[in-house]
């Protein structure tokens, strides 16, 4: 009988959504990425202060996001202080802007705060922007017109 250390690791999920949820495992992960994307937060103390998160939870979440390739660590040192780490979005982390904006858009529409949205999405010209499905030719496709086709049966 194999020991626990010899036990097989479960296979990685085939579903992209399930694999993504393995990386963005809880609300803190989403909020850390939000702060990095929208506010440019990079330092542990700033994440902790802005989010009100316990230090041990923040340490765990930051390390998980680093191991998952969403953040990278860099050393910095202020005069008279010890060396510390800052956390920076990787290209994969920056690409989470679209799914986070989609969550924000859904929340604004289906679960809005009474005071209205706290953050607005705007183009460089200041026009409102929205997250949408777009086909290969750049045309917007309504969500109710998107077909979810299993890849084993999809045409190439």
N, CA and C atoms as an extended XYZ file, in Angstrom:
468
Properties=species:S:1:pos:R:3:atomname:S:1:resname:S:1:resid:I:1 pbc="F F F"
N         0.844       -1.176        0.000 N   UNK     1
C         0.000        0.000        0.000 CA  UNK     1
C         0.896        1.248        0.000 C   UNK     1
N         0.676        2.186       -0.955 N   UNK     2
C         1.536        3.365       -1.015 CA  UNK     2
C         1.283        4.307        0.164 C   UNK     2
N         2.367        4.956        0.609 N   UNK     3
C         2.215        5.943        1.674 CA  UNK     3
C         1.558        7.193        1.111 C   UNK     3
N         1.151        8.093        2.024 N   UNK     4
C         0.521        9.333        1.569 CA  UNK     4
C         1.459       10.128        0.673 C   UNK     4
N         2.762       10.098        0.966 N   UNK     5
C         3.705       10.850        0.133 CA  UNK     5
C         3.835       10.237       -1.250 C   UNK     5
N         3.513        8.951       -1.381 N   UNK     6
C         3.580        8.283       -2.671 CA  UNK     6
C         2.245        8.314       -3.409 C   UNK     6
N         1.220        8.790       -2.733 N   UNK     7
C        -0.104        8.822       -3.356 CA  UNK     7
C        -0.065        9.714       -4.592 C   UNK     7
N        -0.847        9.358       -5.573 N   UNK     8
C        -0.887       10.133       -6.814 CA  UNK     8
C        -1.592       11.458       -6.603 C   UNK     8
N        -1.034       12.464       -7.229 N   UNK     9
C        -1.665       13.787       -7.237 CA  UNK     9
C        -2.810       13.745       -8.235 C   UNK     9
N        -3.948       14.346       -7.892 N   UNK    10
C        -5.045       14.340       -8.858 CA  UNK    10
C        -4.617       15.074      -10.131 C   UNK    10
N        -5.134       14.644      -11.277 N   UNK    11
C        -4.766       15.309      -12.529 CA  UNK    11
C        -5.259       16.756      -12.537 C   UNK    11
N        -4.537       17.603      -13.292 N   UNK    12
C        -4.987       18.981      -13.441 CA  UNK    12
C        -6.341       18.987      -14.129 C   UNK    12
N        -7.231       19.862      -13.702 N   UNK    13
C        -8.554       19.926      -14.330 CA  UNK    13
C        -8.435       20.284      -15.820 C   UNK    13
N        -9.277       19.704      -16.617 N   UNK    14
C        -9.325       20.002      -18.047 CA  UNK    14
C       -10.011       21.355      -18.270 C   UNK    14
N       -10.973       21.675      -17.447 N   UNK    15
C       -11.763       22.897      -17.601 CA  UNK    15
C       -10.932       24.129      -17.242 C   UNK    15
N       -10.851       25.077      -18.164 N   UNK    16
C       -10.090       26.316      -17.936 CA  UNK    16
C       -10.650       27.116      -16.767 C   UNK    16
N       -11.960       27.119      -16.597 N   UNK    17
C       -12.571       27.853      -15.482 CA  UNK    17
C       -12.115       27.244      -14.157 C   UNK    17
N       -12.126       25.924      -14.065 N   UNK    18
C       -11.703       25.255      -12.836 CA  UNK    18
C       -10.223       25.513      -12.553 C   UNK    18
N        -9.370       25.494      -13.580 N   UNK    19
C        -7.949       25.782      -13.387 CA  UNK    19
C        -7.754       27.227      -12.931 C   UNK    19
N        -8.512       28.149      -13.509 N   UNK    20
C        -8.436       29.552      -13.115 CA  UNK    20
C        -8.835       29.715      -11.648 C   UNK    20
N        -9.877       29.038      -11.234 N   UNK    21
C       -10.313       29.129       -9.841 CA  UNK    21
C        -9.291       28.526       -8.887 C   UNK    21
N        -8.458       27.616       -9.375 N   UNK    22
C        -7.360       27.103       -8.570 CA  UNK    22
C        -6.317       28.171       -8.289 C   UNK    22
N        -6.151       29.096       -9.213 N   UNK    23
C        -5.214       30.212       -9.037 CA  UNK    23
C        -5.870       31.316       -8.216 C   UNK    23
N        -7.064       31.688       -8.597 N   UNK    24
C        -7.803       32.765       -7.909 CA  UNK    24
C        -8.726       32.104       -6.894 C   UNK    24
N        -8.105       31.510       -5.899 N   UNK    25
C        -8.783       30.589       -5.004 CA  UNK    25
C        -9.805       31.210       -4.063 C   UNK    25
N        -9.712       32.502       -3.812 N   UNK    26
C       -10.637       33.099       -2.858 CA  UNK    26
C       -10.787       34.590       -3.139 C   UNK    26
N       -11.651       35.229       -2.397 N   UNK    27
C       -11.925       36.652       -2.616 CA  UNK    27
C       -10.689       37.514       -2.428 C   UNK    27
N        -9.805       37.132       -1.497 N   UNK    28
C        -8.610       37.941       -1.265 CA  UNK    28
C        -7.729       38.008       -2.500 C   UNK    28
N        -7.631       36.912       -3.240 N   UNK    29
C        -6.821       36.917       -4.463 CA  UNK    29
C        -7.360       37.935       -5.455 C   UNK    29
N        -8.658       37.945       -5.642 N   UNK    30
C        -9.278       38.915       -6.550 CA  UNK    30
C        -9.027       40.344       -6.070 C   UNK    30
N        -9.150       40.571       -4.765 N   UNK    31
C        -8.981       41.922       -4.228 CA  UNK    31
C        -7.530       42.381       -4.286 C   UNK    31
N        -6.587       41.481       -4.073 N   UNK    32
C        -5.169       41.818       -4.221 CA  UNK    32
C        -4.888       42.239       -5.656 C   UNK    32
N        -5.384       41.471       -6.606 N   UNK    33
C        -5.168       41.797       -8.021 CA  UNK    33
C        -5.862       43.103       -8.371 C   UNK    33
N        -7.055       43.322       -7.839 N   UNK    34
C        -7.747       44.600       -8.065 CA  UNK    34
C        -6.879       45.767       -7.612 C   UNK    34
N        -6.316       45.669       -6.410 N   UNK    35
C        -5.490       46.754       -5.886 CA  UNK    35
C        -4.246       46.972       -6.745 C   UNK    35
N        -3.636       45.893       -7.202 N   UNK    36
C        -2.446       46.019       -8.049 CA  UNK    36
C        -2.803       46.643       -9.393 C   UNK    36
N        -3.915       46.219       -9.983 N   UNK    37
C        -4.334       46.740      -11.292 CA  UNK    37
C        -4.825       48.180      -11.225 C   UNK    37
N        -5.750       48.453      -10.343 N   UNK    38
C        -6.437       49.745      -10.341 CA  UNK    38
C        -5.695       50.827       -9.563 C   UNK    38
N        -4.992       50.438       -8.506 N   UNK    39
C        -4.348       51.438       -7.652 CA  UNK    39
C        -2.826       51.380       -7.717 C   UNK    39
N        -2.281       50.400       -8.438 N   UNK    40
C        -0.840       50.291       -8.551 CA  UNK    40
C        -0.149       49.872       -7.267 C   UNK    40
N        -0.868       49.211       -6.371 N   UNK    41
C        -0.296       48.787       -5.092 CA  UNK    41
C         0.753       47.698       -5.357 C   UNK    41
N         1.899       47.807       -4.691 N   UNK    42
C         2.997       46.850       -4.857 CA  UNK    42
C         3.574       46.355       -3.542 C   UNK    42
N         3.369       47.101       -2.460 N   UNK    43
C         4.017       46.777       -1.194 CA  UNK    43
C         3.048       46.103       -0.226 C   UNK    43
N         3.613       45.158        0.532 N   UNK    44
C         2.845       44.376        1.493 CA  UNK    44
C         2.020       45.277        2.404 C   UNK    44
N         2.671       46.260        3.022 N   UNK    45
C         1.978       47.132        3.982 CA  UNK    45
C         0.829       47.882        3.317 C   UNK    45
N         1.001       48.256        2.057 N   UNK    46
C        -0.068       48.969        1.350 CA  UNK    46
C        -1.247       48.046        1.049 C   UNK    46
N        -0.953       46.798        0.636 N   UNK    47
C        -2.045       45.828        0.437 CA  UNK    47
C        -2.792       45.633        1.754 C   UNK    47
N        -2.043       45.438        2.827 N   UNK    48
C        -2.655       45.179        4.131 CA  UNK    48
C        -3.520       46.355        4.570 C   UNK    48
N        -3.006       47.565        4.421 N   UNK    49
C        -3.747       48.751        4.863 CA  UNK    49
C        -5.004       48.955        4.019 C   UNK    49
N        -4.900       48.820        2.710 N   UNK    50
C        -6.038       49.077        1.820 CA  UNK    50
C        -7.126       48.007        1.949 C   UNK    50
N        -6.709       46.757        2.200 N   UNK    51
C        -7.668       45.651        2.233 CA  UNK    51
C        -8.130       45.281        3.640 C   UNK    51
N        -7.374       45.653        4.669 N   UNK    52
C        -7.723       45.238        6.030 CA  UNK    52
C        -7.590       43.743        6.203 C   UNK    52
N        -6.625       43.150        5.557 N   UNK    53
C        -6.409       41.699        5.554 CA  UNK    53
C        -5.377       41.320        6.612 C   UNK    53
N        -5.571       40.184        7.247 N   UNK    54
C        -4.618       39.700        8.250 CA  UNK    54
C        -3.274       39.414        7.584 C   UNK    54
N        -2.158       39.732        8.242 N   UNK    55
C        -0.844       39.542        7.633 CA  UNK    55
C        -0.572       38.111        7.177 C   UNK    55
N        -0.975       37.122        7.970 N   UNK    56
C        -0.721       35.730        7.585 CA  UNK    56
C        -1.512       35.342        6.344 C   UNK    56
N        -2.723       35.839        6.220 N   UNK    57
C        -3.538       35.550        5.037 CA  UNK    57
C        -2.936       36.245        3.822 C   UNK    57
N        -2.519       37.497        3.986 N   UNK    58
C        -1.906       38.230        2.880 CA  UNK    58
C        -0.624       37.542        2.425 C   UNK    58
N         0.207       37.127        3.352 N   UNK    59
C         1.445       36.417        2.998 CA  UNK    59
C         1.129       35.177        2.172 C   UNK    59
N         0.164       34.399        2.626 N   UNK    60
C        -0.222       33.171        1.929 CA  UNK    60
C        -0.754       33.475        0.525 C   UNK    60
N        -1.638       34.442        0.409 N   UNK    61
C        -2.234       34.779       -0.892 CA  UNK    61
C        -1.186       35.329       -1.856 C   UNK    61
N        -0.302       36.228       -1.376 N   UNK    62
C         0.741       36.763       -2.248 CA  UNK    62
C         1.655       35.650       -2.743 C   UNK    62
N         2.049       34.758       -1.853 N   UNK    63
C         2.932       33.656       -2.260 CA  UNK    63
C         2.245       32.758       -3.284 C   UNK    63
N         0.979       32.483       -3.075 N   UNK    64
C         0.227       31.652       -4.030 CA  UNK    64
C         0.160       32.335       -5.397 C   UNK    64
N        -0.081       33.637       -5.416 N   UNK    65
C        -0.159       34.371       -6.684 CA  UNK    65
C         1.211       34.435       -7.363 C   UNK    65
N         2.289       34.494       -6.583 N   UNK    66
C         3.641       34.447       -7.154 CA  UNK    66
C         3.887       33.061       -7.753 C   UNK    66
N         3.597       32.011       -7.005 N   UNK    67
C         3.807       30.641       -7.490 CA  UNK    67
C         2.958       30.336       -8.724 C   UNK    67
N         1.806       30.998       -8.835 N   UNK    68
C         0.900       30.773       -9.970 CA  UNK    68
C         1.257       31.631      -11.179 C   UNK    68
N         2.252       32.506      -11.047 N   UNK    69
C         2.684       33.305      -12.181 CA  UNK    69
C         1.876       34.572      -12.416 C   UNK    69
N         1.088       34.996      -11.431 N   UNK    70
C         0.270       36.206      -11.549 CA  UNK    70
C         1.047       37.429      -11.063 C   UNK    70
N         1.871       37.233      -10.036 N   UNK    71
C         2.713       38.288       -9.487 CA  UNK    71
C         4.164       37.821       -9.505 C   UNK    71
N         5.069       38.766       -9.462 N   UNK    72
C         6.483       38.478       -9.285 CA  UNK    72
C         6.992       39.341       -8.141 C   UNK    72
N         8.002       38.835       -7.427 N   UNK    73
C         8.576       39.564       -6.289 CA  UNK    73
C         9.837       40.290       -6.736 C   UNK    73
N        10.036       41.472       -6.174 N   UNK    74
C        11.274       42.228       -6.358 CA  UNK    74
C        11.722       42.735       -4.997 C   UNK    74
N        13.001       42.822       -4.818 N   UNK    75
C        13.543       43.364       -3.562 CA  UNK    75
C        13.663       44.877       -3.671 C   UNK    75
N        13.444       45.548       -2.552 N   UNK    76
C        13.699       46.978       -2.456 CA  UNK    76
C        14.135       47.265       -1.019 C   UNK    76
N        14.826       48.378       -0.849 N   UNK    77
C        15.257       48.747        0.494 CA  UNK    77
C        15.256       50.264        0.615 C   UNK    77
N        14.538       50.748        1.599 N   UNK    78
C        14.542       52.178        1.886 CA  UNK    78
C        15.700       52.467        2.828 C   UNK    78
N        16.285       53.653        2.741 N   UNK    79
C        17.429       53.979        3.603 CA  UNK    79
C        17.109       53.742        5.077 C   UNK    79
N        18.030       53.030        5.740 N   UNK    80
C        17.877       52.765        7.162 CA  UNK    80
C        16.937       51.619        7.492 C   UNK    80
N        16.375       50.955        6.486 N   UNK    81
C        15.451       49.847        6.723 CA  UNK    81
C        16.019       48.555        6.144 C   UNK    81
N        15.465       47.466        6.568 N   UNK    82
C        15.875       46.167        6.022 CA  UNK    82
C        15.300       45.987        4.619 C   UNK    82
N        15.850       45.053        3.879 N   UNK    83
C        15.348       44.746        2.534 CA  UNK    83
C        13.940       44.162        2.654 C   UNK    83
N        13.108       44.539        1.753 N   UNK    84
C        11.721       44.049        1.717 CA  UNK    84
C        11.403       43.602        0.299 C   UNK    84
N        10.211       43.025        0.136 N   UNK    85
C         9.753       42.567       -1.173 CA  UNK    85
C         8.584       43.429       -1.640 C   UNK    85
N         8.567       43.693       -2.922 N   UNK    86
C         7.392       44.320       -3.522 CA  UNK    86
C         6.828       43.312       -4.521 C   UNK    86
N         5.579       43.483       -4.865 N   UNK    87
C         4.861       42.524       -5.711 CA  UNK    87
C         4.348       43.242       -6.948 C   UNK    87
N         4.660       42.663       -8.113 N   UNK    88
C         4.339       43.301       -9.389 CA  UNK    88
C         3.591       42.323      -10.282 C   UNK    88
N         2.612       42.838      -10.994 N   UNK    89
C         1.850       42.001      -11.912 CA  UNK    89
C         2.737       41.521      -13.052 C   UNK    89
N         2.576       40.264      -13.406 N   UNK    90
C         3.215       39.705      -14.591 CA  UNK    90
C         2.273       39.970      -15.769 C   UNK    90
N         2.682       39.649      -16.992 N   UNK    91
C         1.729       39.764      -18.104 CA  UNK    91
C         0.433       38.973      -17.839 C   UNK    91
N         0.560       37.782      -17.240 N   UNK    92
C        -0.648       37.004      -16.905 CA  UNK    92
C        -1.508       37.748      -15.897 C   UNK    92
N        -0.885       38.411      -14.935 N   UNK    93
C        -1.634       39.193      -13.952 CA  UNK    93
C        -2.324       40.384      -14.582 C   UNK    93
N        -1.626       41.081      -15.481 N   UNK    94
C        -2.245       42.228      -16.168 CA  UNK    94
C        -3.413       41.782      -17.042 C   UNK    94
N        -3.328       40.562      -17.598 N   UNK    95
C        -4.425       40.052      -18.425 CA  UNK    95
C        -5.687       39.776      -17.612 C   UNK    95
N        -5.584       39.770      -16.286 N   UNK    96
C        -6.778       39.599      -15.457 CA  UNK    96
C        -7.637       40.858      -15.405 C   UNK    96
N        -7.188       41.944      -16.036 N   UNK    97
C        -7.989       43.169      -16.081 CA  UNK    97
C        -9.348       42.905      -16.734 C   UNK    97
N        -9.382       42.116      -17.789 N   UNK    98
C       -10.646       41.873      -18.495 CA  UNK    98
C       -11.618       41.060      -17.635 C   UNK    98
N       -11.211       39.909      -17.066 N   UNK    99
C       -12.178       39.199      -16.223 CA  UNK    99
C       -12.601       39.988      -14.986 C   UNK    99
N       -11.678       40.765      -14.398 N   UNK   100
C       -12.073       41.580      -13.244 CA  UNK   100
C       -13.049       42.677      -13.659 C   UNK   100
N       -12.823       43.271      -14.826 N   UNK   101
C       -13.764       44.281      -15.319 CA  UNK   101
C       -15.118       43.644      -15.612 C   UNK   101
N       -15.119       42.407      -16.111 N   UNK   102
C       -16.384       41.715      -16.362 CA  UNK   102
C       -17.132       41.475      -15.048 C   UNK   102
N       -16.419       41.102      -13.990 N   UNK   103
C       -17.058       40.930      -12.682 CA  UNK   103
C       -17.601       42.255      -12.170 C   UNK   103
N       -16.825       43.311      -12.342 N   UNK   104
C       -17.276       44.635      -11.919 CA  UNK   104
C       -18.528       45.050      -12.690 C   UNK   104
N       -18.501       44.840      -13.991 N   UNK   105
C       -19.646       45.199      -14.837 CA  UNK   105
C       -20.892       44.427      -14.408 C   UNK   105
N       -20.739       43.138      -14.132 N   UNK   106
C       -21.865       42.332      -13.673 CA  UNK   106
C       -22.383       42.874      -12.335 C   UNK   106
N       -21.465       43.179      -11.413 N   UNK   107
C       -21.874       43.707      -10.109 CA  UNK   107
C       -22.581       45.040      -10.230 C   UNK   107
N       -22.078       45.918      -11.109 N   UNK   108
C       -22.730       47.217      -11.307 CA  UNK   108
C       -24.149       47.050      -11.839 C   UNK   108
N       -24.349       46.056      -12.679 N   UNK   109
C       -25.664       45.859      -13.286 CA  UNK   109
C       -26.623       45.064      -12.409 C   UNK   109
N       -26.129       44.012      -11.759 N   UNK   110
C       -27.026       43.092      -11.053 CA  UNK   110
C       -26.989       43.188       -9.536 C   UNK   110
N       -25.984       43.867       -8.990 N   UNK   111
C       -25.868       43.986       -7.536 CA  UNK   111
C       -25.201       45.317       -7.199 C   UNK   111
N       -25.783       46.423       -7.683 N   UNK   112
C       -25.110       47.719       -7.522 CA  UNK   112
C       -25.215       48.257       -6.094 C   UNK   112
N       -24.171       48.985       -5.681 N   UNK   113
C       -24.289       49.667       -4.395 CA  UNK   113
C       -25.262       50.831       -4.526 C   UNK   113
N       -25.921       51.180       -3.447 N   UNK   114
C       -26.900       52.280       -3.493 CA  UNK   114
C       -26.275       53.588       -3.952 C   UNK   114
N       -25.011       53.786       -3.606 N   UNK   115
C       -24.340       55.039       -3.949 CA  UNK   115
C       -23.813       55.071       -5.375 C   UNK   115
N       -23.959       53.959       -6.091 N   UNK   116
C       -23.447       53.888       -7.457 CA  UNK   116
C       -22.070       53.261       -7.499 C   UNK   116
N       -21.561       53.006       -8.700 N   UNK   117
C       -20.256       52.349       -8.835 CA  UNK   117
C       -19.134       53.167       -8.201 C   UNK   117
N       -18.168       52.474       -7.627 N   UNK   118
C       -17.025       53.153       -7.013 CA  UNK   118
C       -15.919       53.413       -8.026 C   UNK   118
N       -15.909       52.660       -9.105 N   UNK   119
C       -14.910       52.814      -10.162 CA  UNK   119
C       -15.638       52.743      -11.496 C   UNK   119
N       -15.300       53.650      -12.380 N   UNK   120
C       -15.894       53.652      -13.720 CA  UNK   120
C       -14.840       53.216      -14.727 C   UNK   120
N       -15.266       52.490      -15.749 N   UNK   121
C       -14.358       52.073      -16.818 CA  UNK   121
C       -14.484       53.082      -17.953 C   UNK   121
N       -13.343       53.668      -18.353 N   UNK   122
C       -13.343       54.709      -19.387 CA  UNK   122
C       -12.231       54.461      -20.399 C   UNK   122
N       -12.471       54.851      -21.640 N   UNK   123
C       -11.455       54.809      -22.693 CA  UNK   123
C       -10.513       55.990      -22.500 C   UNK   123
N        -9.404       56.041      -23.240 N   UNK   124
C        -8.512       57.206      -23.132 CA  UNK   124
C        -9.217       58.537      -23.415 C   UNK   124
N       -10.262       58.513      -24.244 N   UNK   125
C       -10.994       59.753      -24.538 CA  UNK   125
C       -12.024       60.085      -23.464 C   UNK   125
N       -12.208       59.175      -22.498 N   UNK   126
C       -13.169       59.408      -21.428 CA  UNK   126
C       -14.529       58.769      -21.659 C   UNK   126
N       -14.709       58.107      -22.799 N   UNK   127
C       -15.991       57.455      -23.092 CA  UNK   127
C       -16.134       56.186      -22.250 C   UNK   127
N       -17.357       55.863      -21.817 N   UNK   128
C       -17.569       54.612      -21.076 CA  UNK   128
C       -17.191       53.405      -21.940 C   UNK   128
N       -16.642       52.383      -21.309 N   UNK   129
C       -16.335       51.131      -21.998 CA  UNK   129
C       -17.011       49.986      -21.264 C   UNK   129
N       -17.256       48.918      -22.002 N   UNK   130
C       -17.856       47.727      -21.416 CA  UNK   130
C       -17.094       46.495      -21.859 C   UNK   130
N       -17.215       45.435      -21.088 N   UNK   131
C       -16.621       44.155      -21.428 CA  UNK   131
C       -17.656       43.404      -22.247 C   UNK   131
N       -17.214       42.778      -23.335 N   UNK   132
C       -18.160       42.099      -24.222 CA  UNK   132
C       -17.476       40.952      -24.947 C   UNK   132
N       -18.284       40.039      -25.474 N   UNK   133
C       -17.788       39.038      -26.398 CA  UNK   133
C       -17.604       39.719      -27.748 C   UNK   133
N       -16.477       39.435      -28.392 N   UNK   134
C       -16.174       40.023      -29.691 CA  UNK   134
C       -15.698       38.900      -30.602 C   UNK   134
N       -16.219       38.840      -31.831 N   UNK   135
C       -15.799       37.782      -32.750 CA  UNK   135
C       -14.474       38.144      -33.426 C   UNK   135
N       -13.969       37.256      -34.272 N   UNK   136
C       -12.674       37.454      -34.932 CA  UNK   136
C       -12.629       38.696      -35.812 C   UNK   136
N       -13.773       39.191      -36.207 N   UNK   137
C       -13.818       40.379      -37.065 CA  UNK   137
C       -14.051       41.667      -36.267 C   UNK   137
N       -14.107       41.542      -34.936 N   UNK   138
C       -14.257       42.711      -34.085 CA  UNK   138
C       -15.696       43.101      -33.795 C   UNK   138
N       -16.650       42.299      -34.248 N   UNK   139
C       -18.058       42.611      -34.003 CA  UNK   139
C       -18.477       42.059      -32.637 C   UNK   139
N       -19.236       42.857      -31.898 N   UNK   140
C       -19.733       42.429      -30.594 CA  UNK   140
C       -20.801       41.357      -30.782 C   UNK   140
N       -20.765       40.343      -29.918 N   UNK   141
C       -21.735       39.249      -29.940 CA  UNK   141
C       -22.462       39.255      -28.600 C   UNK   141
N       -23.780       39.284      -28.642 N   UNK   142
C       -24.572       39.267      -27.405 CA  UNK   142
C       -24.337       37.963      -26.650 C   UNK   142
N       -24.277       38.019      -25.312 N   UNK   143
C       -24.039       36.799      -24.535 CA  UNK   143
C       -25.030       35.679      -24.837 C   UNK   143
N       -26.294       36.021      -25.119 N   UNK   144
C       -27.270       34.968      -25.411 CA  UNK   144
C       -27.084       34.377      -26.813 C   UNK   144
N       -26.175       34.938      -27.606 N   UNK   145
C       -25.867       34.384      -28.930 CA  UNK   145
C       -24.528       33.653      -28.954 C   UNK   145
N       -23.877       33.508      -27.801 N   UNK   146
C       -22.617       32.785      -27.731 CA  UNK   146
C       -22.919       31.318      -27.471 C   UNK   146
N       -22.377       30.466      -28.306 N   UNK   147
C       -22.533       29.016      -28.132 CA  UNK   147
C       -21.326       28.490      -27.362 C   UNK   147
N       -21.579       27.726      -26.338 N   UNK   148
C       -20.513       27.098      -25.560 CA  UNK   148
C       -20.366       25.678      -26.089 C   UNK   148
N       -19.315       25.427      -26.841 N   UNK   149
C       -19.126       24.169      -27.531 CA  UNK   149
C       -17.919       23.443      -26.929 C   UNK   149
N       -18.111       22.188      -26.535 N   UNK   150
C       -16.983       21.427      -25.973 CA  UNK   150
C       -15.919       21.284      -27.033 C   UNK   150
N       -14.660       21.425      -26.640 N   UNK   151
C       -13.561       21.454      -27.606 CA  UNK   151
C       -13.414       20.149      -28.369 C   UNK   151
N       -13.829       19.058      -27.811 N   UNK   152
C       -13.740       17.769      -28.519 CA  UNK   152
C       -14.673       17.696      -29.712 C   UNK   152
N       -15.690       18.588      -29.748 N   UNK   153
C       -16.657       18.562      -30.845 CA  UNK   153
C       -16.615       19.835      -31.672 C   UNK   153
N       -15.741       20.779      -31.301 N   UNK   154
C       -15.702       22.074      -31.994 CA  UNK   154
C       -14.953       21.952      -33.310 C   UNK   154
N       -15.404       22.682      -34.288 N   UNK   155
C       -14.697       22.749      -35.554 CA  UNK   155
C       -13.507       23.673      -35.381 C   UNK   155
N       -12.423       23.366      -36.028 N   UNK   156
C       -11.216       24.202      -35.923 CA  UNK   156
C       -11.360       25.479      -36.677 C   UNK   156
